[in-house]
Amino acid sequence: TVYTTEAGNNRIQTWTWDGDSYESTATFGGTEANNPTREGFCDDAGWLGKFAAPYDVALDGDGNAYVINTTCKQVLRFAPGFGALQANLDVKLGDGSHPRPHGFAVGRDGTVYVGENQFAWRPAGGTIPATGAPPVRPAPPASDPAPVADPVPPPVIVIPGPTPTTEQPPAVATDQTPPRVMLGPARVVKSRRASTVRFVTRCSERCRIDTRVFDRRRIVSRRVTWRAGARTSSVAVSVRRGARPRRVIVLMLIRDEAGNTTARVRTARV
């Protein structure tokens, strides 16, 4: 799924690949019904379905959606699929006259970073310390004026997390290491109507291999397979032959059971 932000229209759209092209599947924020003039809207107490110049969007490891409301200097967090509003994070500094933030990042664990305004938030149970030394910067050349001392680091605000219950399992450390992959060269076997592109693969653990063949930026073949860890096996995809030989791009997305992904790209002549 692809997420696009429209700062001027104050909305976000999602697009899903249907095998041939991307189709718009949902719109969040300003619409003709709730915001016909496309003006920005700020609501520090909640959210009434409108954005104000949403310059960026991100997801965490649980699928929660985050939107930076640039005009309002805030980050909104929604349940997966733009469900209920979970948090309204104020990123103003001082009297609020600092520049409006146009970009941000969200870690897999839900930590929110707004570098332009020097803020970070962490979900309950995060690992970022509440205080610490200023960032270390390289020393300037001798001809430069004396460096200005860094300001006191801003506080780290804790986003309230869900209240644990006796039914919840204990926290388990999350595996964030992508699988190690061995991928041999492409071997092409041609028949009358199709060419079969075959690779010898090996994953360090059980993994899902999503193999896609692109011809002039269009997917012409795809195959998804699961492979046991530490076993050498082959992956093959078939491509219909044309009037003359051509070179295609083969993209392999390898994901382990923890959700960590790595990619490999090869070319083949079919």
Backbone as CSV, one residue per row, in Angstrom:
resi,resn,N_x,N_y,N_z,CA_x,CA_y,CA_z,C_x,C_y,C_z
1,THR,0.848,-1.189,0.000,0.000,0.000,0.000,0.882,1.237,0.000
2,VAL,0.542,2.202,-0.856,1.277,3.458,-0.957,0.434,4.559,-0.334
3,TYR,1.074,5.407,0.493,0.404,6.545,1.114,0.931,7.821,0.458
4,THR,0.022,8.695,-0.012,0.424,9.977,-0.582,-0.180,11.105,0.245
5,THR,0.632,12.154,0.452,0.167,13.318,1.206,-0.053,14.480,0.246
6,GLU,-1.123,15.250,0.476,-1.445,16.421,-0.331,-1.559,17.610,0.616
7,ALA,-0.457,18.365,0.712,-0.440,19.481,1.664,-1.466,20.535,1.300
8,GLY,-1.650,20.801,-0.010,-2.604,21.833,-0.415,-4.049,21.410,-0.241
9,ASN,-4.341,20.122,-0.448,-5.708,19.625,-0.283,-5.992,19.152,1.138
10,ASN,-4.981,19.152,1.990,-5.140,18.748,3.393,-5.741,17.347,3.519
11,ARG,-5.166,16.412,2.763,-5.676,15.047,2.827,-4.572,14.050,2.526
12,ILE,-4.868,12.791,2.840,-3.962,11.674,2.577,-4.758,10.603,1.841
13,GLN,-4.129,10.005,0.830,-4.778,8.927,0.094,-3.945,7.652,0.198
14,THR,-4.630,6.507,0.137,-3.936,5.224,0.075,-4.206,4.604,-1.286
15,TRP,-3.191,3.926,-1.816,-3.245,3.319,-3.141,-2.798,1.867,-3.029
16,THR,-3.485,0.975,-3.712,-3.184,-0.453,-3.656,-2.956,-0.987,-5.062
17,TRP,-1.942,-1.842,-5.212,-1.609,-2.429,-6.503,-2.594,-3.545,-6.823
18,ASP,-3.207,-3.480,-8.002,-4.206,-4.487,-8.374,-3.682,-5.476,-9.409
19,GLY,-2.359,-5.504,-9.621,-1.763,-6.407,-10.590,-1.390,-5.725,-11.881
20,ASP,-1.958,-4.559,-12.142,-1.649,-3.833,-13.368,-1.347,-2.363,-13.115
21,SER,-1.972,-1.795,-12.120,-1.754,-0.386,-11.787,-2.194,-0.151,-10.350
22,TYR,-1.907,1.055,-9.843,-2.320,1.428,-8.496,-3.692,2.090,-8.543
23,GLU,-4.565,1.667,-7.642,-5.904,2.232,-7.540,-6.079,2.902,-6.181
24,SER,-6.692,4.091,-6.165,-6.980,4.775,-4.903,-8.039,3.996,-4.130
25,THR,-7.723,3.663,-2.863,-8.642,2.841,-2.071,-9.290,3.600,-0.918
26,ALA,-8.694,4.699,-0.459,-9.287,5.441,0.661,-8.705,6.847,0.695
27,THR,-9.483,7.786,1.247,-9.053,9.172,1.423,-9.318,9.579,2.866
28,PHE,-8.323,10.212,3.485,-8.443,10.646,4.879,-8.136,12.137,4.947
29,GLY,-8.936,12.874,5.688,-8.737,14.302,5.834,-9.777,15.093,5.071
30,GLY,-9.343,16.195,4.451,-10.265,17.112,3.791,-11.008,16.492,2.621
31,THR,-12.318,16.692,2.577,-13.163,16.258,1.468,-14.083,17.409,1.071
32,GLU,-14.819,17.225,-0.008,-15.785,18.242,-0.419,-16.847,18.456,0.651
33,ALA,-17.149,17.405,1.403,-18.212,17.507,2.411,-17.752,18.260,3.658
34,ASN,-16.562,17.903,4.186,-16.167,18.502,5.466,-15.200,19.672,5.323
35,ASN,-14.649,19.898,4.124,-13.693,20.984,3.958,-13.699,21.466,2.503
36,PRO,-14.813,22.037,2.031,-14.938,22.400,0.606,-13.948,23.456,0.156
37,THR,-13.490,24.331,1.072,-12.555,25.387,0.684,-11.114,24.932,0.786
38,ARG,-10.867,23.707,1.247,-9.518,23.140,1.385,-8.642,23.963,2.328
39,GLU,-9.242,24.586,3.318,-8.466,25.333,4.304,-7.969,24.388,5.384
40,GLY,-6.798,24.717,5.945,-6.260,23.905,7.026,-7.089,24.038,8.288
41,PHE,-6.998,23.049,9.159,-7.786,23.068,10.384,-6.956,22.485,11.515
42,CYS,-6.892,23.202,12.618,-6.147,22.749,13.800,-7.118,22.529,14.949
43,ASP,-6.940,21.415,15.649,-7.744,21.132,16.829,-6.826,20.476,17.846
44,ASP,-6.332,21.279,18.796,-5.380,20.763,19.773,-6.004,19.753,20.725
45,ALA,-7.316,19.715,20.811,-7.965,18.806,21.761,-8.305,17.462,21.142
46,GLY,-8.329,17.357,19.817,-8.707,16.095,19.194,-8.542,16.166,17.702
47,TRP,-9.434,15.556,16.953,-9.366,15.565,15.496,-10.775,15.412,14.954
48,LEU,-11.165,16.333,14.050,-12.511,16.319,13.495,-12.507,15.933,12.022
49,GLY,-11.524,15.143,11.618,-11.488,14.651,10.259,-10.764,15.534,9.271
50,LYS,-10.083,16.587,9.732,-9.383,17.496,8.835,-7.903,17.576,9.212
51,PHE,-7.056,17.837,8.212,-5.637,18.074,8.431,-5.320,19.522,8.068
52,ALA,-4.087,19.937,8.397,-3.617,21.268,8.028,-2.206,21.121,7.472
53,ALA,-2.093,21.036,6.150,-0.821,20.843,5.447,-0.099,19.595,5.969
54,PRO,-0.668,18.399,5.736,0.009,17.170,6.171,1.176,16.838,5.232
55,TYR,2.394,17.209,5.632,3.545,17.054,4.750,4.108,15.634,4.743
56,ASP,3.804,14.839,5.753,4.432,13.519,5.807,3.554,12.553,6.576
57,VAL,3.719,11.256,6.287,2.955,10.201,6.940,3.895,9.030,7.166
58,ALA,3.653,8.254,8.220,4.523,7.121,8.534,3.729,6.066,9.294
59,LEU,4.286,4.868,9.374,3.700,3.762,10.113,4.726,3.212,11.087
60,ASP,4.257,2.639,12.206,5.170,1.932,13.095,5.023,0.425,12.856
61,GLY,5.707,-0.369,13.666,5.697,-1.812,13.476,4.349,-2.456,13.690
62,ASP,3.443,-1.790,14.399,2.104,-2.335,14.644,1.080,-1.842,13.629
63,GLY,1.509,-1.043,12.653,0.594,-0.539,11.641,-0.124,0.739,12.025
64,ASN,0.169,1.316,13.212,-0.440,2.595,13.571,0.039,3.675,12.606
65,ALA,-0.848,4.590,12.216,-0.541,5.629,11.235,-0.235,6.945,11.949
66,TYR,0.817,7.635,11.479,1.233,8.912,12.049,1.217,9.971,10.942
67,VAL,0.710,11.165,11.260,0.643,12.262,10.302,1.215,13.507,10.959
68,ILE,2.121,14.195,10.238,2.627,15.461,10.764,1.760,16.580,10.198
69,ASN,1.089,17.287,11.085,0.197,18.402,10.730,1.058,19.666,10.766
70,THR,1.663,20.022,9.646,2.696,21.059,9.645,2.168,22.407,10.131
71,THR,1.019,22.844,9.640,0.488,24.142,10.055,0.240,24.196,11.555
72,CYS,-0.245,23.094,12.115,-0.580,23.050,13.544,0.611,22.699,14.416
73,LYS,1.758,22.331,13.798,2.948,21.926,14.553,2.608,20.796,15.513
74,GLN,2.060,19.710,14.974,1.666,18.575,15.790,1.810,17.285,14.976
75,VAL,1.903,16.179,15.685,1.903,14.851,15.073,0.701,14.094,15.633
76,LEU,-0.114,13.549,14.748,-1.290,12.781,15.153,-1.006,11.297,14.957
77,ARG,-1.420,10.482,15.932,-1.259,9.035,15.801,-2.645,8.383,15.783
78,PHE,-2.868,7.523,14.771,-4.145,6.849,14.591,-3.949,5.338,14.682
79,ALA,-5.022,4.651,15.051,-5.014,3.200,15.019,-4.836,2.741,13.580
80,PRO,-4.434,1.467,13.355,-4.219,0.984,11.989,-5.400,1.278,11.071
81,GLY,-5.078,1.621,9.813,-6.117,1.949,8.850,-6.764,3.296,9.110
82,PHE,-6.049,4.207,9.764,-6.583,5.516,10.153,-7.857,5.335,10.970
83,GLY,-7.740,4.503,12.007,-8.848,4.308,12.931,-8.916,5.441,13.940
84,ALA,-9.207,5.107,15.190,-9.393,6.127,16.225,-8.098,6.894,16.490
85,LEU,-8.238,8.197,16.796,-7.092,9.011,17.189,-6.570,8.513,18.532
86,GLN,-5.260,8.203,18.606,-4.661,7.680,19.830,-3.838,8.725,20.568
87,ALA,-3.213,9.648,19.845,-2.368,10.642,20.497,-2.291,11.884,19.625
88,ASN,-2.209,13.054,20.293,-2.056,14.341,19.628,-0.790,14.965,20.218
89,LEU,0.313,14.920,19.478,1.618,15.302,20.009,1.971,16.727,19.571
90,ASP,2.135,17.611,20.528,2.458,19.005,20.255,3.969,19.123,20.024
91,VAL,4.381,19.670,18.853,5.805,19.814,18.562,6.248,21.278,18.573
92,LYS,5.461,22.147,19.182,5.851,23.559,19.287,7.023,23.693,20.258
93,LEU,7.862,24.700,20.015,8.964,25.006,20.921,8.794,26.430,21.445
94,GLY,9.017,26.624,22.719,8.937,27.948,23.304,7.574,28.567,23.110
95,ASP,7.555,29.761,22.488,6.290,30.466,22.276,5.600,30.036,20.987
96,GLY,6.121,29.009,20.334,5.491,28.514,19.115,5.901,29.237,17.860
97,SER,6.881,30.143,17.942,7.290,30.909,16.768,8.374,30.213,15.957
98,HIS,8.793,29.029,16.376,9.837,28.302,15.657,9.292,27.776,14.335
99,PRO,10.167,27.406,13.408,9.698,26.940,12.090,8.744,25.754,12.196
100,ARG,7.850,25.678,11.254,6.925,24.548,11.204,7.670,23.309,10.705
101,PRO,7.484,22.162,11.341,8.188,20.950,10.909,7.542,20.348,9.658
102,HIS,8.362,20.010,8.677,7.853,19.478,7.416,8.153,17.985,7.243
103,GLY,8.892,17.390,8.141,9.206,15.973,8.016,9.448,15.358,9.385
104,PHE,9.315,14.041,9.463,9.558,13.343,10.711,9.832,11.875,10.399
105,ALA,10.114,11.106,11.424,10.352,9.672,11.252,9.749,8.939,12.440
106,VAL,9.342,7.702,12.207,8.770,6.866,13.256,9.521,5.544,13.265
107,GLY,10.026,5.155,14.450,10.712,3.878,14.573,9.727,2.719,14.611
108,ARG,10.264,1.535,14.436,9.424,0.340,14.450,8.690,0.199,15.785
109,ASP,9.326,0.675,16.884,8.717,0.542,18.208,7.740,1.673,18.520
110,GLY,7.511,2.604,17.579,6.578,3.696,17.811,7.226,4.984,18.276
111,THR,8.569,5.030,18.376,9.241,6.267,18.752,9.125,7.274,17.614
112,VAL,8.739,8.518,17.960,8.532,9.570,16.966,9.677,10.579,17.071
113,TYR,10.295,10.888,15.934,11.396,11.844,15.883,11.003,13.014,14.982
114,VAL,11.099,14.240,15.518,10.855,15.451,14.735,12.133,16.278,14.813
115,GLY,13.056,16.023,13.883,14.375,16.642,13.954,14.346,18.141,13.785
116,GLU,13.452,18.629,12.925,13.400,20.068,12.652,13.073,20.866,13.905
117,ASN,12.296,20.283,14.806,11.944,20.956,16.054,12.613,20.325,17.271
118,GLN,13.585,19.438,17.046,14.418,18.879,18.117,13.595,18.168,19.188
119,PHE,12.651,17.347,18.765,11.838,16.625,19.714,11.823,15.138,19.393
120,ALA,11.598,14.365,20.423,11.405,12.921,20.253,10.391,12.460,21.276
121,TRP,9.553,11.508,20.881,8.597,10.907,21.807,8.796,9.399,21.787
122,ARG,8.514,8.779,22.862,8.630,7.324,22.909,7.358,6.741,23.508
123,PRO,6.943,5.563,23.046,5.809,4.887,23.675,6.218,4.357,25.035
124,ALA,5.259,4.015,25.867,5.566,3.466,27.191,6.445,2.242,27.028
125,GLY,7.499,2.180,27.857,8.408,1.043,27.771,9.515,1.235,26.767
126,GLY,9.652,2.446,26.213,10.705,2.695,25.245,12.067,2.721,25.907
127,THR,13.118,2.949,25.096,14.477,2.878,25.606,15.235,4.194,25.509
128,ILE,14.604,5.259,25.010,15.302,6.540,24.915,15.335,7.188,26.296
129,PRO,16.507,7.591,26.793,16.557,8.202,28.128,15.865,9.545,28.145
130,ALA,15.334,9.913,29.323,14.625,11.185,29.461,15.584,12.365,29.425
131,THR,16.830,12.163,29.814,17.824,13.238,29.765,19.102,12.667,29.191
132,GLY,19.993,13.525,28.784,21.256,13.076,28.215,22.077,14.240,27.732
133,ALA,23.307,13.961,27.279,24.204,15.000,26.802,23.768,15.502,25.441
134,PRO,24.129,16.749,25.105,23.792,17.259,23.765,24.491,16.433,22.697
135,PRO,24.004,16.460,21.449,24.665,15.702,20.396,26.082,16.187,20.162
136,VAL,26.985,15.300,19.807,28.382,15.647,19.564,28.525,16.104,18.122
137,ARG,29.127,17.255,17.910,29.342,17.787,16.576,30.836,17.824,16.284
138,PRO,31.268,17.659,15.015,32.694,17.715,14.701,33.257,19.105,14.937
139,ALA,34.538,19.157,15.304,35.178,20.441,15.562,35.293,21.235,14.271
140,PRO,35.047,22.576,14.295,35.151,23.397,13.076,36.604,23.637,12.712
141,PRO,36.877,24.025,11.444,38.247,24.390,11.070,38.741,25.576,11.886
142,ALA,40.062,25.752,11.904,40.663,26.806,12.737,40.195,28.190,12.313
143,SER,39.854,28.376,11.021,39.449,29.701,10.537,38.030,30.065,10.935
144,ASP,37.244,29.095,11.380,35.860,29.374,11.730,35.772,30.033,13.100
145,PRO,34.700,30.786,13.378,34.531,31.356,14.718,34.285,30.266,15.742
146,ALA,34.438,30.631,16.999,34.252,29.651,18.078,32.846,29.084,18.030
147,PRO,32.705,27.761,18.214,31.366,27.158,18.148,30.493,27.609,19.301
148,VAL,29.204,27.668,19.029,28.224,28.016,20.051,27.787,26.741,20.762
149,ALA,27.721,26.799,22.087,27.344,25.610,22.861,25.941,25.170,22.502
150,ASP,25.755,23.847,22.471,24.427,23.307,22.175,23.457,23.670,23.295
151,PRO,22.198,23.910,22.986,21.218,24.167,24.050,20.929,22.901,24.828
152,VAL,20.274,23.083,25.934,19.881,21.924,26.735,18.938,21.062,25.919
153,PRO,19.173,19.741,25.848,18.297,18.893,25.021,16.848,18.988,25.480
154,PRO,15.906,18.975,24.553,14.497,19.030,24.942,14.089,17.758,25.672
155,PRO,13.060,17.848,26.463,12.632,16.644,27.185,12.035,15.620,26.240
156,VAL,12.078,14.385,26.658,11.433,13.309,25.903,10.083,13.038,26.546
157,ILE,9.015,13.213,25.757,7.664,13.035,26.260,7.255,11.578,26.068
158,VAL,6.588,11.009,27.034,6.144,9.622,26.959,4.690,9.575,26.510
159,ILE,4.434,8.860,25.409,3.061,8.656,24.951,2.438,7.571,25.820
160,PRO,1.310,7.828,26.414,0.690,6.767,27.225,0.410,5.528,26.378
161,GLY,0.859,4.393,26.849,0.620,3.135,26.148,-0.589,2.427,26.735
162,PRO,-0.958,1.271,26.161,-2.094,0.519,26.687,-1.813,-0.008,28.097
163,THR,-2.846,-0.021,28.900,-2.700,-0.520,30.268,-2.561,-2.038,30.249
164,PRO,-1.447,-2.571,30.788,-1.273,-4.030,30.753,-2.302,-4.736,31.624
165,THR,-2.711,-5.893,31.204,-3.631,-6.724,31.962,-2.984,-8.070,32.227
166,THR,-3.622,-8.834,33.108,-3.061,-10.144,33.449,-3.110,-11.096,32.259
167,GLU,-3.958,-10.779,31.257,-4.072,-11.664,30.110,-2.996,-11.406,29.072
168,GLN,-2.292,-10.260,29.170,-1.275,-9.957,28.186,-0.003,-10.737,28.484
169,PRO,0.659,-11.259,27.454,1.913,-11.975,27.670,3.014,-11.007,28.051
170,PRO,4.065,-11.464,28.691,5.176,-10.582,29.042,5.860,-10.056,27.781
171,ALA,6.482,-8.881,27.902,7.163,-8.280,26.767,8.321,-9.156,26.322
172,VAL,8.451,-9.293,25.015,9.516,-10.106,24.447,10.345,-9.215,23.539
173,ALA,11.655,-9.351,23.600,12.531,-8.556,22.749,12.214,-8.818,21.283
174,THR,12.117,-7.762,20.498,11.759,-7.881,19.086,12.997,-8.105,18.243
175,ASP,12.912,-9.089,17.358,14.004,-9.360,16.424,13.954,-8.336,15.304
176,GLN,15.005,-7.521,15.177,15.051,-6.503,14.144,16.210,-6.733,13.171
177,THR,16.730,-7.956,13.125,17.840,-8.279,12.238,17.321,-8.948,10.978
178,PRO,17.549,-8.352,9.796,17.074,-8.989,8.558,17.731,-10.346,8.342
179,PRO,17.080,-11.256,7.651,17.674,-12.568,7.399,18.877,-12.451,6.470
180,ARG,19.866,-13.313,6.675,21.016,-13.382,5.767,20.636,-14.287,4.601
181,VAL,20.952,-13.845,3.402,20.484,-14.535,2.200,21.661,-14.819,1.276
182,MET,21.713,-16.053,0.764,22.629,-16.400,-0.315,21.813,-16.545,-1.580
183,LEU,22.221,-15.844,-2.633,21.484,-15.871,-3.890,22.454,-16.110,-5.033
184,GLY,22.265,-17.216,-5.748,23.128,-17.541,-6.864,22.760,-16.760,-8.113
185,PRO,23.545,-16.915,-9.181,23.240,-16.204,-10.429,21.982,-16.749,-11.084
186,ALA,21.398,-15.934,-11.977,20.191,-16.346,-12.677,20.526,-17.389,-13.740
187,ARG,19.674,-18.408,-13.820,19.794,-19.417,-14.877,18.481,-19.427,-15.644
188,VAL,18.544,-19.202,-16.947,17.353,-19.070,-17.773,17.193,-20.312,-18.645
189,VAL,16.023,-20.938,-18.564,15.682,-22.080,-19.400,14.537,-21.640,-20.318
190,LYS,14.767,-21.697,-21.634,13.789,-21.204,-22.592,13.027,-22.363,-23.228
191,SER,11.734,-22.163,-23.357,10.891,-23.092,-24.092,10.239,-22.333,-25.248
192,ARG,9.294,-22.932,-25.895,8.701,-22.302,-27.076,7.944,-21.023,-26.729
193,ARG,7.211,-21.022,-25.616,6.364,-19.883,-25.281,6.837,-19.062,-24.091
194,ALA,7.673,-19.628,-23.249,8.060,-18.921,-22.022,9.509,-19.200,-21.685
195,SER,10.040,-18.317,-20.852,11.377,-18.497,-20.287,11.244,-18.643,-18.783
196,THR,11.936,-19.598,-18.216,11.926,-19.804,-16.766,13.232,-19.290,-16.188
197,VAL,13.128,-18.315,-15.257,14.295,-17.753,-14.583,14.407,-18.430,-13.225
198,ARG,15.540,-19.050,-12.966,15.710,-19.844,-11.745,16.921,-19.344,-10.960
199,PHE,16.745,-19.248,-9.640,17.812,-18.845,-8.735,17.984,-19.903,-7.651
200,VAL,19.210,-20.152,-7.257,19.490,-20.980,-6.085,19.574,-20.048,-4.882
201,THR,18.776,-20.323,-3.833,18.705,-19.441,-2.669,18.942,-20.220,-1.382
202,ARG,19.292,-19.455,-0.356,19.436,-20.027,0.978,19.247,-18.914,1.990
203,CYS,18.343,-19.099,2.960,18.079,-18.123,4.024,18.668,-18.630,5.336
204,SER,19.082,-17.687,6.188,19.616,-18.066,7.491,18.525,-18.548,8.438
205,GLU,17.256,-18.286,8.110,16.124,-18.709,8.923,14.919,-18.874,8.012
206,ARG,13.816,-19.365,8.546,12.621,-19.517,7.727,12.207,-18.156,7.179
207,CYS,11.985,-18.076,5.866,11.722,-16.784,5.264,10.714,-16.915,4.127
208,ARG,10.102,-15.773,3.816,9.138,-15.650,2.718,9.833,-14.924,1.573
209,ILE,9.820,-15.515,0.381,10.486,-14.922,-0.772,9.427,-14.485,-1.777
210,ASP,9.352,-13.184,-2.010,8.417,-12.605,-2.971,9.237,-12.197,-4.198
211,THR,9.105,-12.962,-5.278,9.893,-12.733,-6.490,9.026,-12.040,-7.530
212,ARG,9.496,-10.898,-8.034,8.744,-10.121,-9.018,9.653,-9.820,-10.213
213,VAL,9.108,-9.998,-11.402,9.848,-9.738,-12.632,9.261,-8.486,-13.285
214,PHE,10.133,-7.491,-13.551,9.703,-6.226,-14.147,10.210,-6.136,-15.587
215,ASP,9.316,-5.756,-16.479,9.665,-5.499,-17.867,9.151,-4.111,-18.218
216,ARG,10.087,-3.169,-18.391,9.721,-1.762,-18.641,8.804,-1.237,-17.540
217,ARG,9.226,-1.436,-16.300,8.555,-0.923,-15.094,7.209,-1.583,-14.825
218,ARG,6.885,-2.629,-15.537,5.617,-3.308,-15.317,5.882,-4.727,-14.839
219,ILE,5.124,-5.181,-13.822,5.290,-6.539,-13.320,4.689,-7.507,-14.334
220,VAL,5.527,-8.419,-14.830,5.052,-9.402,-15.805,4.981,-10.804,-15.215
221,SER,5.546,-10.977,-14.023,5.454,-12.283,-13.361,5.750,-12.098,-11.882
222,ARG,5.093,-12.935,-11.067,5.321,-12.849,-9.622,5.084,-14.213,-8.993
223,ARG,5.892,-14.525,-7.982,5.710,-15.781,-7.253,6.145,-15.586,-5.812
224,VAL,5.338,-16.085,-4.873,5.632,-15.988,-3.443,5.796,-17.395,-2.889
225,THR,6.918,-17.643,-2.227,7.196,-18.964,-1.651,7.802,-18.805,-0.269
226,TRP,7.645,-19.832,0.550,8.285,-19.905,1.869,9.428,-20.914,1.791
227,ARG,10.541,-20.592,2.465,11.695,-21.472,2.463,12.141,-21.737,3.901
228,ALA,12.456,-22.996,4.180,12.963,-23.356,5.505,14.355,-22.771,5.701
229,GLY,14.708,-22.477,6.953,16.004,-21.889,7.253,17.153,-22.855,7.017
230,ALA,18.298,-22.290,6.579,19.546,-23.035,6.408,19.416,-24.184,5.413
231,ARG,18.498,-24.092,4.463,18.372,-25.099,3.411,18.506,-24.432,2.047
232,THR,19.307,-25.053,1.201,19.494,-24.530,-0.143,18.406,-25.075,-1.060
233,SER,17.700,-24.183,-1.749,16.642,-24.585,-2.664,16.579,-23.561,-3.791
234,SER,15.746,-23.815,-4.776,15.666,-22.926,-5.930,14.314,-22.237,-5.974
235,VAL,14.318,-21.050,-6.558,13.110,-20.280,-6.799,13.041,-20.003,-8.293
236,ALA,11.892,-20.265,-8.899,11.752,-20.098,-10.340,10.507,-19.294,-10.666
237,VAL,10.600,-18.403,-11.655,9.460,-17.654,-12.161,9.468,-17.763,-13.687
238,SER,8.278,-17.793,-14.264,8.151,-17.926,-15.708,7.744,-16.594,-16.323
239,VAL,8.327,-16.288,-17.486,8.050,-15.052,-18.216,7.719,-15.413,-19.654
240,ARG,6.609,-14.882,-20.155,6.225,-15.154,-21.538,7.247,-14.553,-22.491
241,ARG,7.651,-15.317,-23.478,8.631,-14.856,-24.446,8.001,-13.915,-25.462
242,GLY,8.793,-12.972,-25.961,8.326,-12.051,-26.977,8.923,-12.349,-28.331
243,ALA,8.744,-11.399,-29.230,9.250,-11.593,-30.581,10.770,-11.588,-30.631
244,ARG,11.381,-10.882,-29.707,12.840,-10.835,-29.672,13.307,-10.872,-28.220
245,PRO,14.537,-11.331,-27.960,15.046,-11.397,-26.577,15.065,-10.014,-25.943
246,ARG,14.861,-9.967,-24.637,14.892,-8.708,-23.905,15.433,-8.962,-22.511
247,ARG,15.871,-7.895,-21.861,16.407,-8.008,-20.504,15.354,-7.540,-19.499
248,VAL,15.131,-8.328,-18.469,14.159,-7.997,-17.431,14.880,-7.859,-16.098
249,ILE,14.199,-7.200,-15.167,14.726,-7.010,-13.809,13.963,-7.923,-12.865
250,VAL,14.700,-8.652,-12.039,14.096,-9.558,-11.066,14.353,-8.993,-9.672
251,LEU,13.271,-8.679,-8.946,13.356,-8.169,-7.577,12.871,-9.249,-6.631
252,MET,13.699,-9.566,-5.620,13.335,-10.573,-4.621,13.283,-9.892,-3.262
253,LEU,12.099,-9.890,-2.637,11.903,-9.352,-1.287,11.872,-10.524,-0.326
254,ILE,12.859,-10.596,0.578,12.982,-11.719,1.505,12.625,-11.229,2.895
255,ARG,11.605,-11.840,3.516,11.129,-11.418,4.832,11.111,-12.599,5.773
256,ASP,11.618,-12.397,7.019,11.564,-13.459,8.006,10.253,-13.404,8.780
257,GLU,10.068,-14.310,9.713,8.798,-14.398,10.433,8.599,-13.235,11.397
258,ALA,9.675,-12.492,11.727,9.554,-11.319,12.593,9.210,-10.062,11.808
259,GLY,9.126,-10.170,10.479,8.775,-9.015,9.666,9.949,-8.241,9.117
260,ASN,11.189,-8.659,9.422,12.361,-7.973,8.892,12.542,-8.347,7.419
261,THR,12.857,-7.351,6.604,12.908,-7.558,5.159,14.245,-7.121,4.587
262,THR,14.728,-7.873,3.616,15.885,-7.479,2.819,15.546,-7.731,1.363
263,ALA,16.298,-7.140,0.448,15.964,-7.248,-0.972,17.208,-7.590,-1.787
264,ARG,16.970,-8.267,-2.905,18.031,-8.580,-3.863,17.503,-8.278,-5.266
265,VAL,18.365,-7.735,-6.113,17.987,-7.387,-7.484,18.951,-8.065,-8.450
266,ARG,18.389,-8.684,-9.487,19.187,-9.309,-10.539,18.561,-8.969,-11.893
267,THR,19.309,-9.146,-12.948,18.780,-9.010,-14.295,18.912,-10.340,-15.021
268,ALA,18.048,-10.573,-16.003,18.089,-11.808,-16.774,17.646,-11.510,-18.194
269,ARG,18.205,-12.230,-19.145,17.823,-12.077,-20.553,16.883,-13.214,-20.918
270,VAL,15.642,-12.890,-21.329,14.620,-13.900,-21.597,14.181,-13.823,-23.052
